[in-house]
């Protein structure tokens, strides 16, 4: 089939000219670049998305990831593959989690860093008591739902690997750095280039 995506493991030659190159903070500017390049990518064949990031907005990473998931569903003749280069920290790991393990690759020496989401808020309580309770409950709801979203991403990242959720939940609060070869040995990625 002309333009069909290669199946199975990929070697370095498949990554010679990535279609989508992303570097820097995961933010709305990166999302705009990502969407523009994804729209221009062919509807069939191999499409490599290369990323190097020290992190950023986890919700933007989720938006990009949902685009990957959606495009993979509507264009089965196209294989979207992730290539993590140098640093795949925080939101970068969130984005990587949207790719099936067989479509995740890292460069030699790259590091994936997994950590819990962070929050920096002050809760100021003032006013009628019922309003105070509502403010406290709203903050608690935000925390609980943020944890649930975070854990969904962790589950996506470790699905099909040797890493358990218990291990992620134990190590993520301390910023868990995983070197490329270790990530491959744990089954988090398909290969190291």
Protein Blocks (a to p, Z undefined) as FASTA:
>chain_A
ZZiacedjddfklmmmcfbdcedjddfklmmmmmmmmmmpcfedjdddddddebdjfklm
mmmmmmmmmmmmmmmmbccddddehiaghjlmmmmmmpcfklcccdehiacddddddddd
ddddedjfklmmmmmmmmmmmmmmmmmmmmmmmmmmmgopabdfklmmmmmmnopaddfk
lmmmnopafbdZZ
